[in-house]
Amino acid sequence: MRKLIKTIFGLLVLAAVIFISGALFYGTKTVHDLLGENKKLKQSLATLTQEDQIGYAKVVQQETRAGRLYTIVRFVETARDDRLKTVLEKEYEIEGDTVHFDALVITFPGQAVIDGKERSLYLWRRIYGEKQPPSFGFAIEKDGVPPARYNNLLGRLHFFERKMFWTAVWDLANNPEALQQYGIKAIYGNAVYTKLRPGLIYVFKISASGQVYPETVPDL
């Protein structure tokens, strides 16, 4: 038994050393290194096609408390290859009925896509009401965790590379030369807002040029 325990402990220590070593190795890289040298990332981005539906929101409850209106909204992010598959689902309580949905969008030139259509990547950032500053908004994706929607797309990359890509991509936003070098059209924030009402579903879509917008349909 002691021998087994020692063996297990040794494996755990080895795994920890490998993990830490990997973190240190990839921590020395920059997003420039990743985009400039990583063939796997370039191949993954080349397979992107135009997206349409990227999630939806619906009112779970609206009520007035102490003279103030509060909205509980359920936010759902759907899979890239299956609109009926959920990759993220959360509920938020917002004061008021006007809610902002904030995303980071990365667009690419149309000619870079195999089928000739423009494409984009996006990262849901936060939700907030009109009565609160954006900096006090509620996070959608977990900070520092690669979004589940792109697990398959970037699955060929090492975990540390995927994490670095999403956390460091803002570094490129104000570097025109780097954007052109890596074939990126633009990196910017896109916050859309709408008044939410019970009995409706607000379907979020992304245009070929990267604009996020909601379409309203009945909640049947």
C-alpha positions in Angstrom: 0.0 0.0 0.0 2.8 2.4 0.9 4.5 1.6 -2.4 1.3 2.4 -4.3 0.9 5.7 -2.4 4.5 6.6 -3.2 3.9 5.8 -6.9 0.8 7.9 -7.1 2.4 10.8 -5.3 5.3 10.6 -7.6 3.1 10.7 -10.7 1.2 13.7 -9.2 4.5 15.6 -8.6 5.6 14.8 -12.2 2.4 16.0 -13.6 2.7 19.2 -11.6 6.3 19.8 -12.8 5.2 19.2 -16.4 2.3 21.7 -16.0 4.4 24.4 -14.4 7.2 23.9 -17.0 4.7 24.3 -19.8 3.3 27.4 -18.2 6.7 28.9 -18.0 7.6 28.0 -21.5 4.5 29.3 -23.1 4.5 32.3 -20.7 7.7 33.5 -22.5 5.9 33.6 -25.8 3.8 36.5 -27.1 0.7 36.6 -29.2 3.0 37.8 -32.0 5.0 34.6 -31.7 1.8 32.5 -31.8 0.3 34.2 -34.8 3.6 34.6 -36.7 5.0 31.1 -36.2 2.2 28.7 -35.3 1.1 26.8 -38.4 -1.6 25.0 -36.4 -3.3 28.3 -35.5 -3.1 29.5 -39.1 -4.7 26.2 -40.4 -7.4 26.5 -37.8 -8.3 30.1 -38.7 -8.3 29.2 -42.4 -11.1 26.7 -41.8 -13.4 29.4 -40.3 -16.6 29.9 -42.1 -19.3 32.6 -41.8 -21.2 32.3 -38.5 -24.8 33.2 -38.0 -26.5 32.5 -34.6 -24.2 32.8 -31.6 -26.5 32.7 -28.7 -29.7 34.0 -27.2 -31.3 35.6 -24.1 -34.7 35.4 -22.5 -36.4 36.9 -19.4 -36.9 34.5 -16.6 -38.6 37.0 -14.3 -39.3 40.7 -14.1 -40.5 42.3 -10.8 -40.6 45.6 -9.0 -39.1 45.8 -5.6 -39.0 49.0 -3.5 -40.1 50.9 -6.6 -37.3 49.6 -8.8 -37.7 47.2 -11.7 -35.4 44.1 -11.8 -34.9 41.6 -14.6 -33.6 38.1 -14.3 -32.2 37.2 -17.7 -31.0 33.8 -18.9 -28.1 34.0 -21.3 -27.2 31.0 -23.5 -24.3 30.6 -25.9 -24.8 28.0 -28.6 -22.3 25.7 -30.3 -20.7 26.7 -33.6 -21.9 23.5 -35.4 -25.2 23.0 -33.7 -27.6 25.8 -32.7 -29.5 23.5 -30.4 -26.4 22.6 -28.4 -25.5 24.8 -25.4 -21.9 25.5 -24.5 -22.6 28.1 -21.8 -25.7 29.0 -19.8 -26.0 31.6 -17.0 -28.6 33.8 -15.3 -28.1 37.4 -14.2 -30.2 39.8 -12.2 -30.1 43.3 -13.7 -31.7 46.5 -12.4 -34.1 47.8 -15.0 -35.1 46.2 -18.3 -32.5 47.6 -20.7 -29.6 45.2 -20.9 -26.2 45.5 -22.6 -24.4 42.5 -24.1 -20.7 43.1 -24.6 -18.4 41.1 -26.9 -14.9 41.2 -28.3 -14.9 40.7 -32.1 -12.0 39.7 -34.4 -12.6 40.0 -38.1 -10.6 38.8 -41.1 -10.4 40.0 -44.7 -12.9 38.3 -47.0 -10.2 37.0 -49.4 -8.7 35.0 -46.5 -11.6 32.6 -46.4 -11.6 29.5 -48.4 -15.3 29.9 -49.5 -15.0 33.6 -50.2 -17.1 34.8 -47.3 -15.9 37.0 -44.5 -15.6 35.5 -41.1 -15.0 36.5 -37.5 -14.2 35.3 -34.0 -15.8 36.7 -30.9 -15.6 36.4 -27.2 -18.6 37.3 -25.0 -17.3 39.5 -22.2 -20.0 40.8 -19.9 -23.6 41.8 -19.3 -24.7 45.0 -17.6 -27.8 47.2 -17.2 -28.1 50.9 -18.1 -28.0 51.8 -14.4 -24.5 50.4 -13.8 -21.1 51.2 -15.3 -19.7 48.6 -17.8 -16.8 48.0 -15.4 -19.3 46.7 -12.8 -20.9 44.4 -15.4 -21.3 40.6 -14.9 -18.7 38.4 -16.6 -20.0 35.9 -19.2 -16.9 33.9 -20.1 -14.5 33.0 -17.2 -11.5 35.2 -17.1 -8.4 33.5 -18.7 -10.4 30.5 -19.8 -10.6 29.8 -23.6 -14.2 30.0 -24.7 -15.8 26.5 -25.1 -17.3 27.5 -28.4 -13.9 27.4 -30.1 -12.6 24.2 -28.4 -12.8 22.2 -31.6 -11.5 25.0 -33.8 -8.4 25.7 -31.7 -8.2 22.2 -30.3 -4.9 21.5 -32.0 -3.2 24.2 -30.0 -1.6 23.6 -26.6 -3.8 24.8 -23.7 -1.4 27.6 -22.8 -1.4 28.8 -26.5 -5.2 28.9 -26.5 -5.3 30.8 -23.3 -2.7 33.2 -24.4 -4.4 33.9 -27.7 -7.6 35.1 -26.0 -6.0 37.0 -23.2 -3.3 38.8 -25.3 -5.2 39.5 -28.5 -6.1 43.1 -27.3 -2.3 43.8 -27.7 -2.8 43.7 -31.5 -5.9 46.0 -31.6 -3.8 49.2 -31.8 -1.0 47.9 -33.9 -1.9 48.4 -37.6 1.3 46.8 -38.9 0.8 43.6 -36.9 -2.9 43.4 -37.9 -1.9 43.5 -41.5 1.0 41.1 -41.1 -1.3 38.5 -39.4 -4.2 38.9 -41.8 -6.6 40.4 -39.2 -9.0 43.1 -40.4 -9.9 44.6 -37.1 -10.2 43.9 -33.3 -12.8 45.8 -31.4 -15.6 45.7 -28.8 -19.2 45.4 -29.8 -21.8 46.1 -27.2 -25.5 45.9 -28.1 -28.5 46.6 -25.9 -32.2 46.1 -26.0 -35.2 46.4 -23.7 -36.1 42.9 -22.5 -39.7 41.6 -22.2 -41.1 38.3 -20.9 -42.4 35.9 -23.6 -39.7 36.8 -26.1 -36.4 35.3 -27.1 -33.6 37.6 -28.2 -31.4 35.7 -30.7 -27.9 37.1 -31.2 -26.4 36.9 -34.6 -23.2 38.0 -36.1 -23.0 39.5 -39.6 -20.3 38.6 -42.2 -18.5 41.8 -41.2 -18.5 41.0 -37.5 -21.4 43.1 -36.2 -23.4 41.5 -33.4 -27.2 42.2 -33.3 -30.3 40.7 -31.7 -33.4 39.4 -33.4 -36.6 39.1 -31.5 -38.8 35.9 -31.8 -41.7 34.6 -29.7 -40.9 32.2 -26.9 -43.1 29.3 -28.0 
